[in-house]
Amino acid sequence: MRVTLLGTGDTTGTPTVGCDCDTCREARERGIERTRFSVHVENERTDESLLVDFSPDFRHQFLTQETPLPDAALVTHIHFDHLDGLGNVYRLLDHLDVHATDEVDPLTDESVADTIRSKFDYLDRIEVHDQAPLESFRACGFDVTFVPVVHPPLLCYGVAIEDPETGAKLSISGDSTYAIPEESRDVLADPDLLLAEAIVPASLCEYHPAGGNDHDENGVPRTFGTKHMTREGAIALGEDLNADVTRLVHVAHYYPPDEAFEEPLATDGEVYEL
């Protein structure tokens, strides 16, 4: 399993357009990017590849990274920075299987799969497959499972991807607070690589109207507001799940510049052979 981090940023990316903050300036000086979230997973046994989420930066990511176009894809939720890049496959692919959950969201009265069908009805070369949360299915030779996480007000999912022959395992938290349900944690547990969202450091919780939540024994918030994990929460999740390697993704430009490019925060283009 070859994992390429195509996009490691949050909804605006780093550098953020029109932003002259110290962190964005530092990123430009270093030539570092965190485009909107997307992960490419190659199965070197079957010569197929799986894409997790369709970043609005799809075109840029595939032009700048040495990865083939996907044979199948997963969508974790319907926020634009994870879905709207799907339109980029127009005239690029003859066929694409897109897997998404079948659970109806009370807020939208649609499942993630339903929303993809309605929003991209003009893409006649995609085939949307409904998948039940916590039930494994096969895609590109991998065993894949969507797991419910906590990203209100919308339903959102993390993902476990495992090679049934080699046992290599990638777990992705999805956009979530630290309070991921136990049944989901059980599926995500013991990965070779965990990609955990870490939008900001815990120190910034004081600036959020909702503050922080899910405090550890030292009072450090592992959740930022009500929708995302802090850096400290993401690191703690990696420890909870017994991950061999944890990389922090969905990173915002609000990190102070002396922290924004330190380990274990990921940047675009990182490659892992599992």
Secondary structure, 3 states (H helix, E strand, C coil): CEEEEEECECCCCECCCCCCCHHHHHHHHHCCCECECEEEEEECCCCEEEEECCCCCHHHHHHHCCCCCCCEEECCCCCHHHHHHHHHHCCCCCCEEEEEECCCECCCCECHHHHHHHHCCCCCCEEEEEECCCCCEEECCEEEEEEECCCCCCCCEEEEEECCCCCCEEEECCCCCCCCCHHHHHHHCCCCEEEEECCECHHHHHHCCCCEEEECCCCCEEEECCCEEEHHHHHHHHHHCCCCEEEEECECCCCCCCCCCCCCECCCCCEEEC
